């Protein structure tokens, strides 16, 4: 990636806001979550979430998504913010 910005994957922990985060696999998950945002071929990104400390990963609803102009780090930050808000959070578009 240009500008010295890392290409990811980005992995962070977040506490979901009221209403949690919506997954394709098991519906809404809540509580302390780990979020991973990784680049895919074709200018897209995949966002997965798990209960922090668990083994299973789930696809955050809306993933994969085109990487925005701000890059993968920007997308990851927006995903974290959305999950902190809760409300069955999905990948921002």
NORGIHU-V57339 format. One line per field, one symbol per residue. ss: DSSP state (@ for helix, = for strand, . for the rest). burial: I if it has 24 or more other C-alpha atoms within 12 Angstrom, else O. Layout:
ss=???
burial=???
This chain:
ss=.@@@.....======.....===...===..=========...========......===....==.....@@@@@@@@@@@@@@...=....
burial=OOOOOOIIOIIIIIIIIOOIIIIOOOOIIIOIIIIIIIIOOOOOIIIIIIIIOOOOIIIIIIIIIIIOOOIIIIIIIIIIIIIIOIOIIIIIO
